[in-house]
Amino acid sequence: MFIVSCSSIPTQNQNKSNTKLNLNIETSNKNKEIIIESLLKENIKFSINFDTNNSYSLKDDVLRSNMKYFCKSLINEQRDVIETAIFNKKSSDNKKILIIYSDKYINSIESLKGKHPKELYYFLSKKNFENNIQKILHVNQSIERYSQISNLDKNLEIQHSPRIRKDISKIYFLIDYDLGKTIVPIFKSYALDIDFYSTSELFHGATDIKKLADFEGTSIPLSSVIFKKIMNKNDIINIQNEFEILMINDFLEIEKIYQNNLYKRNVLLETGYTKIQKNKCIDRSLPIWKINMNDLILQT
């Protein structure tokens, strides 16, 4: 059994609080460190029992697990928001949605295909990805025609911008950062007038908020305010780790509300405003933000 009991020390600008928190949690060492560090920053009395018996199991992957109090995982809620924006608001010109995915998301794609079988689904890996992107967008056909025309007269200087296929209205990326940082800029260079969408999984592996510039203009289901919080930190492991900290902070805040009967109409969590009602699971209200580095820098 491992029990932590502590009362954090109020700072000069804090008043003493009667808020208390008692936790019985089974979780990873990484999450234990986040929990203790978060609680030590607050002006409350708390005790934590990390015993494995009769404890709430907080899974290591907090972003993809259905955490206590929430209706769905953060990732599943993001996917719901994006898929509603993409599939439920299709244009009337019979254009299709292009879904680009990697091997990590094959199971997710099978479910998506079952719901939306008429869309375009393409698997991509790091192997020969640029040629494959050209084939997916039919850019290779335009390049081949340009090459044939150029070969007719080597003295001609022809301005050429590859034309892409006209039957795509939106592109949805189900890929991770390792692949995304490479292929999304290539898609952007060809598909200038097509809207891009993704969950935050696209850049979880980034070690600096500034690396979001690779995905400029991509619509994601998170508020820019969240990124401002991360941007103000000097050193981060990666964006995924920062999201995990925010999620665990939200869990602790909701525990305080439940244990101290602090219910109120609207609560500002780390991930945004929400309503907390006793015995009802929480749905996050996730906006869609189009990544804009200029806006993000101006906020800080």
C-alpha positions in Angstrom: 0.0 0.0 0.0 1.3 3.5 -0.9 -0.5 6.4 0.8 0.2 10.1 0.3 -1.3 12.6 2.7 -0.5 16.3 2.5 -1.8 19.8 2.8 -0.4 22.2 0.2 1.0 25.5 1.4 -1.0 28.6 0.4 0.9 31.3 -1.5 0.8 34.9 -0.6 -2.2 35.5 -2.9 -4.2 32.5 -1.7 -6.6 32.1 1.1 -6.9 29.0 3.2 -9.5 26.6 1.8 -11.7 24.0 3.4 -11.6 21.9 0.2 -10.5 18.4 0.8 -9.7 15.5 -1.6 -9.4 11.8 -0.8 -8.4 9.5 -3.7 -8.1 5.8 -4.1 -6.4 5.2 -7.5 -4.6 2.4 -9.3 -2.6 3.9 -12.1 0.9 4.1 -13.7 3.9 5.7 -12.2 3.7 8.4 -14.8 0.1 9.3 -13.8 1.0 9.1 -10.1 3.7 11.8 -10.6 1.3 14.0 -12.6 -1.4 13.7 -9.9 0.9 14.5 -7.0 2.6 17.4 -8.8 -0.9 18.9 -9.7 -2.2 18.6 -6.2 0.9 20.1 -4.6 0.2 23.3 -6.6 -3.2 23.7 -5.0 -4.5 25.1 -1.7 -6.3 21.9 -0.5 -5.8 19.1 1.9 -5.6 15.8 0.2 -4.8 12.1 0.7 -4.1 9.5 -2.0 -4.1 5.8 -1.7 -2.3 4.1 -4.6 -3.2 0.6 -3.3 -4.5 -1.7 -6.1 -7.5 -3.1 -4.1 -10.9 -1.4 -4.4 -9.4 1.5 -6.3 -10.5 3.4 -9.4 -8.3 2.3 -12.3 -7.0 5.3 -14.1 -5.5 3.9 -17.3 -2.1 5.0 -18.5 -3.5 6.2 -21.9 -5.9 8.8 -20.5 -6.6 10.4 -23.8 -8.0 7.2 -25.3 -9.7 5.7 -22.2 -13.1 6.5 -20.9 -12.1 8.4 -17.8 -14.3 8.5 -14.7 -17.1 11.1 -15.0 -16.8 11.5 -18.8 -19.1 10.0 -21.3 -16.3 9.2 -23.8 -12.6 9.5 -24.2 -11.2 12.7 -25.4 -10.0 11.2 -28.7 -13.5 9.6 -29.4 -15.2 12.9 -28.7 -12.8 14.6 -31.1 -13.6 12.1 -33.7 -17.3 12.5 -33.2 -17.0 16.3 -33.7 -14.8 16.0 -36.8 -16.9 13.3 -38.4 -20.1 15.3 -37.8 -18.4 18.3 -39.5 -17.2 16.3 -42.4 -19.9 13.7 -43.1 -23.1 15.4 -41.9 -22.4 18.7 -43.6 -21.4 17.5 -47.1 -21.8 19.8 -50.0 -24.5 19.1 -52.6 -22.1 18.8 -55.5 -21.6 15.0 -55.1 -18.0 15.4 -54.2 -16.4 12.8 -51.9 -14.4 12.9 -48.6 -10.8 11.6 -48.9 -9.7 9.7 -45.8 -5.9 9.2 -45.5 -4.9 6.7 -42.8 -1.8 4.8 -41.6 -1.5 1.3 -40.2 -2.2 2.4 -36.6 -5.8 3.3 -37.6 -6.8 0.3 -39.6 -9.4 -0.7 -37.0 -10.9 2.8 -36.9 -11.1 2.9 -40.6 -13.1 -0.4 -40.8 -15.7 1.2 -38.6 -15.7 4.4 -40.6 -16.1 2.4 -43.9 -19.1 0.7 -42.4 -20.8 4.0 -41.8 -19.6 5.8 -44.9 -18.8 3.2 -47.6 -19.0 5.6 -50.6 -16.1 7.8 -49.6 -12.5 7.5 -50.7 -10.1 5.6 -48.4 -6.3 5.4 -49.0 -3.6 3.8 -46.9 -0.3 5.6 -46.7 3.1 4.7 -45.2 6.5 6.3 -45.4 7.4 4.0 -48.3 7.3 5.9 -51.6 4.7 8.3 -50.1 5.2 11.3 -52.5 4.5 9.2 -55.6 1.5 7.7 -53.8 0.1 11.1 -52.9 0.5 12.2 -56.5 -1.5 9.1 -57.6 -4.2 9.7 -55.0 -4.7 13.3 -56.1 -4.3 12.4 -59.8 -1.4 14.9 -59.9 0.7 12.3 -61.7 -1.5 12.5 -64.7 -1.1 16.2 -64.9 2.7 15.9 -64.5 2.9 13.3 -67.2 0.9 15.5 -69.7 3.3 18.4 -68.9 6.3 16.1 -69.5 4.9 15.0 -72.9 4.3 18.5 -74.0 7.7 19.7 -72.9 9.4 16.9 -74.8 7.8 18.2 -78.1 10.0 21.3 -78.0 12.8 21.6 -75.5 13.1 25.3 -76.2 9.6 26.1 -74.9 9.3 27.4 -71.3 5.9 26.3 -70.0 4.5 27.4 -66.7 2.9 24.4 -65.0 0.9 23.9 -61.8 -0.2 20.3 -61.4 -4.0 20.0 -61.4 -5.6 17.7 -58.9 -8.8 15.7 -59.2 -12.0 17.7 -58.9 -14.2 15.1 -57.0 -12.8 15.8 -53.5 -14.3 18.3 -51.1 -12.4 17.5 -47.8 -9.5 15.5 -46.6 -9.6 13.7 -43.2 -6.2 12.5 -41.8 -6.1 9.5 -39.5 -2.3 9.5 -39.0 0.2 10.2 -36.3 2.8 12.9 -36.1 5.7 10.8 -37.4 4.0 10.4 -40.8 1.8 13.6 -40.6 4.7 16.1 -40.4 6.0 14.6 -43.7 2.8 14.1 -45.8 0.5 16.9 -44.7 2.7 19.7 -46.2 2.8 17.7 -49.5 -0.9 17.5 -49.6 -1.1 21.2 -48.8 1.2 22.0 -51.7 -1.2 20.3 -54.2 -4.6 20.7 -52.6 -4.7 24.4 -52.0 -8.5 24.8 -52.1 -9.5 21.7 -50.1 -10.3 21.7 -46.4 -8.2 19.5 -44.1 -9.4 17.9 -40.9 -7.8 15.8 -38.1 -8.0 15.0 -34.4 -5.1 16.1 -32.2 -3.5 12.7 -32.8 -1.9 14.3 -35.9 0.6 16.2 -33.8 0.8 14.4 -30.4 4.4 13.6 -31.0 5.5 17.2 -31.6 7.9 18.5 -28.9 7.1 22.2 -29.6 3.9 24.0 -30.2 5.6 25.8 -33.1 5.7 22.6 -35.0 2.0 23.0 -35.5 3.0 25.2 -38.4 3.4 22.1 -40.5 -0.4 21.7 -40.2 -1.4 25.3 -40.7 -5.0 25.6 -41.9 -6.0 22.1 -40.7 -9.3 22.1 -38.7 -9.1 20.3 -35.3 -11.7 19.9 -32.5 -9.9 21.8 -29.8 -9.8 25.4 -28.6 -6.7 27.5 -29.4 -6.7 28.4 -25.6 -5.4 24.9 -24.8 -2.4 25.5 -27.0 -1.8 28.9 -25.4 -1.4 27.1 -22.0 1.2 24.7 -23.5 3.0 27.4 -25.5 3.7 29.3 -22.2 5.7 26.4 -20.9 9.5 26.4 -21.5 10.1 22.7 -21.9 7.7 19.9 -22.7 8.1 16.2 -23.4 5.6 16.4 -26.2 2.1 17.7 -26.9 0.5 14.3 -25.9 2.0 14.5 -22.5 0.7 18.0 -22.0 -2.8 16.9 -23.0 -2.5 14.0 -20.4 -1.6 16.6 -17.7 -4.6 18.7 -18.6 -6.9 15.7 -18.6 -5.7 14.5 -15.2 -6.2 18.0 -13.9 -9.8 18.0 -15.2 -10.4 14.6 -13.4 -9.0 16.0 -10.1 -11.1 19.1 -10.4 -14.3 17.1 -10.9 -13.4 14.9 -8.0 -13.1 18.0 -5.8 -16.5 19.1 -7.0 -18.1 15.8 -6.2 -16.4 15.3 -2.8 -17.0 18.9 -1.6 -20.5 19.5 -3.2 -19.2 22.4 -5.2 -21.7 22.0 -8.1 -22.4 25.0 -10.2 -23.9 25.7 -13.6 -20.8 26.1 -15.7 -17.3 24.9 -14.8 -14.1 25.9 -16.5 -11.9 22.8 -16.9 -8.5 22.8 -18.5 -10.1 21.5 -21.7 -12.9 24.2 -21.7 -16.3 25.0 -20.2 -18.7 22.3 -19.3 -21.7 21.5 -17.2 -21.3 19.0 -14.3 -24.5 17.4 -13.0 -24.5 14.8 -10.3 -24.9 11.2 -11.6 -24.6 12.3 -15.3 -21.6 11.8 -17.4 -19.9 14.8 -18.9 -19.9 15.6 -22.6 -17.1 18.0 -23.6 -18.1 21.0 -25.7 -15.3 20.9 -28.3 -15.1 23.7 -30.8 -13.4 23.4 -34.2 -10.4 25.6 -34.6 -8.5 26.0 -37.9 -4.8 26.0 -36.9 -3.5 29.5 -37.4 0.0 30.2 -35.9 -0.4 34.0 -36.2 -3.5 33.9 -34.0 -1.8 31.6 -31.5 1.3 33.8 -31.2 -0.9 36.9 -30.7 -2.7 35.2 -27.8 0.5 34.6 -25.9 
